[in-house]
Amino acid sequence: MQRRMTGLIAAGAALGMTVVLAGCGSPGGSEVTKLTLVAADYGTSAENTSRKYWDKVIDAFEEKHSGIDVEVTVLSWNDVDAEVKKMVDAGDAPDLAQIGAYADYAAAEELYTVEDLLSIQVHADFLPTLSDAGEVARVQYGMPFASSTRLLFYNKDLFERAGITKAPRTWDELQEAARLLKDEDVLYPYALPLGPEEAQGETLMWLLSGGAGYTDDIGSYRLDSEANIRTFDWLKGELVGEGLTGPVPPAELNRADAFAAFTDGKVGMLNGHPTLMQKAAQKGVDFGMVPMPGIKGEADASMGVADWMMAFRQNGHQDEIGEFLDFVYAKENVLDFSRRYDMLPVTVSAAEEMAGNADDAALVTFLDGLPSAQLYPVGKTSWARVSADIKRRIGTAVTEGGDPAVVLNALQRGAARADQPE
């Protein structure tokens, strides 16, 4: 969902002090199981930190489950994945972690399977696209917690100034709109952030719009497919080469800077996720959103992103974790989180209710693309290394002396090596 919405650290307890099963006597003399949860912060300040969401959920859960206490630590996206890894490496895993990736822990047999934990009704309620993305070797370990898709945002005022009467549906139309915007001295006719912050995201959006992606139909890496090379040849020659991507070279432009330029009214078009809506509206930008253009029409698939909940085996607590997660994934809780943080619901029941609610119309525009969305290959333990390599190198494919085929060939060789069993 990295790459992502950066929150503030809101740690309620030191990470090294993981609480395990405690035989503390309750007033009735029964034991109380203490569960520990480490979660990412989707808020942007102390006012909307995820801590407030979790406190509400936990209070409601504990009121109905007197034998289970849940202790949550909420951390910034800058820190949460690394801190959970430190805890696991130190033999002090939390019971639950809501973070960005699960595959390494699943491969190391440190996680419960989803089937071990959830009731049949809750397990079946996950959107199929997201359930599939949570699998390693056809067994689901990752539970989707938050999701989003991407749309092409465009500045309506700049379009009107440039005489553009409709949003682009094809690559040629996008190029022509960018030319007209450039003629009106728009700083970034199309912002192409291929800098190291989240180049893997912008890259996947364009690969999908070109008819391919990171993997083939059987899940093997195919970064250097003919379709992918064709896509980056077009980007290099028809957008970057014509000076339609702004004053900052794409290899140096990060997503956060591109988003900031859009909210300042300096960008004609860029790919964005749901949280950009609120930021742009706060700055008074009149914007529209459409599916990503493809070569000859709307792209067949959009890019999807999910963040994950996982449960560690170390402390036991299987039954108690399952009870808590069944509560967390109740429709009202999924909808509350999605609406608070402009994310998409991960369950069918919540998605159906959102789709029928006029107040959720803006999010539904993104939700429409979720069933056909393609996610990063997060079920591969190699993905973290491959993603880092893409972030570091893909921008060079569109530089003046760059060669897309050479760069994509090199990335494919690295991906193939990373995907080999150790």
C-alpha positions in Angstrom: 0.0 0.0 0.0 6.2 1.7 1.0 5.9 3.6 -1.3 3.3 4.8 0.6 1.5 6.9 3.2 4.0 7.9 5.8 2.7 8.0 9.4 4.2 9.3 12.6 5.7 6.9 15.2 3.1 6.2 17.8 4.6 3.5 19.9 2.8 2.8 23.1 5.4 0.4 24.5 9.0 -0.5 23.8 9.3 -3.0 21.0 11.6 -5.3 22.8 9.0 -6.0 25.6 6.7 -8.5 23.8 4.0 -9.8 26.1 3.3 -13.5 26.1 0.6 -15.6 27.7 0.1 -14.3 31.2 -1.6 -16.2 34.0 -2.9 -13.1 35.5 -5.9 -13.7 37.6 -9.0 -11.8 36.5 -11.7 -10.9 39.0 -13.3 -14.2 38.2 -10.1 -16.1 38.7 -9.6 -17.1 35.1 -6.5 -16.6 33.1 -6.1 -13.7 30.6 -4.3 -14.2 27.3 -2.4 -11.2 26.2 -1.9 -10.8 22.5 0.6 -8.4 21.0 0.1 -6.6 17.7 2.5 -4.4 15.8 0.8 -2.3 13.2 1.7 0.3 10.6 0.5 3.9 10.9 -1.7 5.1 8.0 -2.2 8.5 9.5 -0.4 11.7 8.7 -0.4 13.3 12.1 -1.2 12.6 15.8 -4.8 13.6 15.0 -5.5 10.7 12.6 -2.9 8.1 13.7 -3.9 4.5 13.3 -3.5 4.2 17.0 -6.9 5.7 17.4 -8.5 3.2 15.0 -6.9 0.2 16.8 -7.8 1.5 20.3 -11.5 1.7 19.2 -11.4 -1.8 17.7 -9.6 -3.3 20.7 -11.8 -1.7 23.2 -14.9 -3.1 21.5 -13.3 -6.5 21.2 -12.2 -6.7 24.8 -15.6 -5.7 26.0 -16.9 -8.9 24.4 -13.9 -11.1 25.2 -13.0 -10.7 28.8 -10.3 -13.5 28.6 -8.2 -11.8 25.9 -6.3 -8.5 26.1 -4.7 -7.0 23.1 -1.7 -4.7 23.3 -0.9 -2.7 20.1 2.2 -0.8 19.1 1.7 1.5 16.1 4.8 2.5 14.1 5.6 4.6 11.1 5.9 2.9 7.7 9.5 4.0 7.7 10.2 1.7 10.7 7.5 -1.0 11.1 8.8 -3.7 8.7 12.4 -3.4 10.0 11.3 -3.4 13.6 9.2 -6.5 13.2 12.1 -8.3 11.6 14.3 -7.3 14.5 11.8 -8.8 16.9 11.5 -12.0 15.0 15.3 -12.3 14.6 15.6 -11.8 18.4 13.2 -14.6 19.1 10.6 -12.2 20.3 8.0 -12.2 17.6 4.7 -10.4 18.2 1.5 -12.5 18.0 0.3 -10.3 15.0 2.0 -7.9 12.6 0.2 -5.7 10.1 3.0 -4.7 7.8 4.1 -4.7 4.1 5.3 -8.2 3.4 4.7 -11.7 4.6 6.5 -14.1 2.2 9.8 -14.4 4.0 8.1 -15.3 7.3 5.9 -17.8 5.6 8.8 -19.5 3.8 10.6 -19.8 7.2 7.4 -21.6 8.6 7.0 -18.8 11.2 3.4 -18.0 10.4 0.0 -19.7 11.0 -1.9 -20.4 7.8 -5.1 -18.3 7.3 -7.0 -21.6 7.4 -5.6 -22.2 10.9 -7.0 -19.0 12.2 -10.2 -17.6 10.6 -13.7 -18.9 10.6 -14.9 -20.2 7.2 -17.2 -17.2 6.7 -14.4 -14.6 7.3 -11.9 -16.5 5.2 -14.3 -16.7 2.3 -15.1 -13.0 2.5 -11.7 -11.8 1.3 -11.7 -10.5 -2.3 -10.3 -13.3 -4.4 -7.6 -11.2 -6.0 -6.2 -10.4 -2.6 -6.5 -13.9 -1.2 -4.5 -15.2 -4.1 -1.8 -12.7 -3.6 -1.5 -13.8 0.1 -0.4 -17.3 -0.9 2.9 -19.1 -0.9 3.0 -22.4 -2.7 -0.8 -22.3 -2.9 -1.3 -21.9 0.9 -2.5 -18.6 2.2 -0.5 -17.0 5.0 -1.0 -13.3 4.3 -4.3 -11.7 5.2 -5.0 -8.6 3.2 -5.6 -5.6 5.5 -5.6 -2.6 3.2 -5.6 -2.2 -0.5 -5.7 0.4 -3.2 -5.5 0.7 -7.0 -4.2 3.4 -9.2 -5.9 5.9 -11.6 -4.6 8.6 -13.9 -5.2 11.9 -12.3 -5.5 15.1 -14.4 -5.8 18.8 -13.6 -9.1 20.0 -15.1 -8.1 23.7 -15.0 -4.8 23.0 -16.9 -6.7 20.8 -19.4 -9.2 23.6 -20.0 -6.4 26.1 -20.5 -4.7 23.8 -23.0 -7.9 23.2 -24.9 -8.1 19.5 -24.0 -11.7 18.4 -23.9 -11.5 14.9 -22.6 -9.2 12.7 -20.6 -6.8 10.4 -22.6 -7.8 6.8 -23.2 -4.8 5.8 -25.3 -1.0 6.4 -25.3 -1.3 8.6 -28.4 -4.0 10.7 -26.7 -1.9 11.0 -23.5 1.1 12.1 -25.6 -1.0 14.7 -27.5 -2.5 16.0 -24.2 1.0 16.3 -22.8 2.2 18.3 -25.9 -0.7 20.7 -25.5 0.0 21.2 -21.8 3.7 21.8 -22.6 2.6 24.5 -25.1 0.9 26.2 -22.2 4.1 26.1 -20.1 2.8 23.5 -17.7 5.8 22.5 -15.7 5.1 18.8 -15.7 2.8 17.8 -18.6 3.0 14.2 -17.4 4.9 13.5 -14.2 6.9 10.2 -14.5 8.4 9.4 -11.0 11.0 6.7 -11.7 13.1 7.8 -8.8 14.1 5.4 -6.0 11.2 6.0 -3.7 8.6 4.0 -5.6 9.8 3.4 -9.1 8.6 -0.2 -9.0 5.0 1.1 -8.8 5.1 3.6 -11.7 6.9 0.9 -13.7 4.3 -1.8 -13.1 1.5 0.7 -14.0 3.1 1.3 -17.4 4.0 -2.4 -18.0 0.4 -3.3 -17.4 -0.9 -0.6 -19.7 1.5 -2.1 -22.3 -0.1 -5.5 -22.0 2.4 -7.3 -19.8 3.8 -7.0 -16.3 6.6 -8.3 -14.0 5.6 -12.0 -14.4 4.2 -14.3 -17.0 1.0 -16.4 -16.7 2.7 -19.1 -14.6 4.3 -16.5 -12.2 7.9 -16.5 -13.5 9.7 -13.2 -13.9 9.6 -11.7 -17.4 10.8 -8.2 -17.0 12.5 -8.2 -20.4 9.5 -9.4 -22.4 9.0 -7.8 -25.8 5.9 -6.0 -24.6 7.8 -4.5 -21.6 10.7 -3.4 -23.9 8.2 -1.8 -26.2 6.6 0.1 -23.4 9.8 1.6 -22.2 10.9 2.4 -25.7 7.7 4.4 -26.0 8.2 6.2 -22.7 11.8 7.1 -23.6 11.1 8.2 -27.1 7.6 9.7 -27.0 7.4 11.2 -23.6 10.8 11.8 -22.0 12.5 12.4 -25.4 10.0 15.0 -26.3 10.4 16.9 -23.0 6.9 16.1 -21.8 7.9 14.8 -18.3 9.1 18.1 -16.7 12.3 19.6 -15.6 13.4 16.8 -13.2 14.7 13.7 -14.9 12.4 10.8 -14.2 15.2 8.8 -12.7 15.5 11.6 -10.0 11.8 12.3 -9.5 10.2 10.6 -6.5 6.5 9.9 -6.1 6.1 12.2 -3.1 7.6 15.1 -5.0 5.4 14.4 -8.0 2.3 14.3 -5.8 3.4 17.6 -4.1 3.8 19.2 -7.5 0.3 18.0 -8.5 -1.3 19.5 -5.4 0.5 22.8 -6.2 -1.1 22.9 -9.7 2.1 22.2 -11.6 1.3 18.8 -13.0 -1.1 18.1 -15.9 -1.3 14.3 -15.4 0.2 11.6 -13.2 -0.8 8.2 -11.8 -2.1 8.4 -8.3 -3.7 6.4 -5.4 -6.7 7.3 -3.3 -4.9 9.4 -0.7 -4.0 11.9 -3.4 -7.7 12.9 -3.7 -7.7 14.4 -0.2 -4.4 16.1 -0.6 -5.4 17.7 -3.9 -8.8 18.8 -2.6 -7.2 20.4 0.4 -5.1 22.5 -2.0 -8.1 23.4 -4.1 -7.1 21.5 -7.2 -10.0 20.6 -9.5 -9.0 17.1 -10.7 -10.5 14.2 -12.6 -9.6 10.5 -12.5 -9.7 7.9 -15.2 -8.3 4.4 -15.7 -4.7 4.2 -17.0 -4.6 4.5 -20.8 -3.4 1.6 -22.8 -1.8 1.3 -26.2 -5.1 1.4 -28.1 -7.6 1.9 -25.3 -8.1 1.6 -21.6 -5.5 -0.7 -20.1 -6.8 -4.3 -19.5 -5.6 -4.4 -15.9 -4.8 -1.9 -13.2 -2.2 -2.0 -10.6 -3.2 -3.1 -7.1 -1.4 -2.8 -3.8 -2.1 -4.6 -0.6 -0.7 -4.5 2.9 -0.8 -7.6 5.1 -1.8 -9.0 8.4 0.1 -12.1 9.6 0.1 -14.2 12.7 3.3 -15.7 14.2 3.4 -19.2 15.7 6.1 -18.5 18.3 3.8 -17.7 21.3 1.0 -20.1 20.4 -2.4 -18.4 21.0 -3.9 -19.8 17.8 -7.5 -19.7 19.1 -7.2 -16.3 20.6 -5.6 -14.8 17.5 -8.4 -16.3 15.4 -11.1 -14.8 17.6 -9.5 -11.4 17.4 -9.0 -11.5 13.6 -12.6 -12.6 13.0 -13.6 -9.4 14.9 -11.1 -7.2 13.1 -12.5 -8.3 9.7 -16.1 -7.7 10.6 -17.7 -5.5 7.9 -18.1 -2.5 10.0 -14.4 -2.5 11.1 -13.2 -2.9 7.5 -15.4 -0.1 6.3 -14.3 2.2 9.2 -10.6 1.7 8.4 -11.1 2.2 4.6 -13.1 5.4 5.0 -10.7 6.9 7.6 -7.6 6.5 5.5 -9.0 6.5 1.9 -8.1 2.9 1.3 -10.1 0.1 -0.4 -11.9 -2.6 1.6 -10.4 -6.1 1.4 -13.6 -8.1 1.9 -16.5 -8.7 -0.4 -19.1 -7.7 2.1 -17.5 -4.3 2.8 -16.8 -3.7 -0.9 -20.4 -4.4 -1.8 -21.7 -1.9 0.9 -19.2 0.7 -0.3 -20.2 0.3 -3.9 -23.8 1.0 -3.0 -23.1 4.1 -0.9 -23.2 7.4 -2.7 -20.9 9.0 0.0 -18.2 6.5 -1.1 -18.4 7.4 -4.8 -14.8 8.7 -5.1 -13.4 5.5 -3.5 -15.7 3.4 -5.7 -13.9 4.8 -8.7 -10.8 3.0 -7.5 -12.7 0.0 -6.2 -14.0 -0.8 -9.7 -10.5 -1.7 -10.8 -9.7 -4.0 -7.9 -11.2 -7.3 -9.2 -8.9 -7.2 -12.3 -6.0 -5.6 -10.5 -2.5 -7.1 -10.6 -0.4 -6.9 -7.5 3.3 -7.0 -7.0 4.5 -10.7 -6.8 4.6 -10.5 -3.0 4.3 -14.3 -2.7 7.9 -14.6 -3.9 10.6 -14.3 -1.3 12.8 -12.8 -4.0 10.4 -9.8 -4.5 12.1 -7.6 -2.0 15.5 -7.9 -3.7 13.9 -7.6 -7.2 11.9 -4.5 -6.2 15.0 -2.8 -4.7 16.9 -3.5 -8.0 14.1 -2.0 -10.0 14.0 1.1 -7.9 17.7 1.5 -8.3 18.0 1.0 -12.0 14.8 1.4 -14.0 15.0 5.2 -14.3 18.2 4.8 -16.4 16.2 3.1 -19.1 14.7 6.5 -20.1 17.7 8.7 -19.8 19.3 10.2 -22.9 21.9 7.5 -23.2 19.8 4.7 -21.7 18.7 1.6 -23.6 15.4 0.0 -22.3 16.3 -3.4 -23.6 19.7 -3.4 -21.9 18.3 -2.2 -18.6 15.3 -4.7 -18.6 17.6 -7.6 -19.7 19.9 -6.8 -16.7 16.9 -6.6 -14.3 15.6 -9.9 -15.6 18.9 -11.7 -15.0 19.0 -10.3 -11.5 15.4 -11.4 -10.9 16.1 -14.9 -12.2 19.1 -15.2 -9.8 17.1 -13.9 -6.9 14.3 -16.4 -7.6 16.6 -19.4 -7.4 16.4 -21.6 -4.2 19.2 -21.0 -1.8 
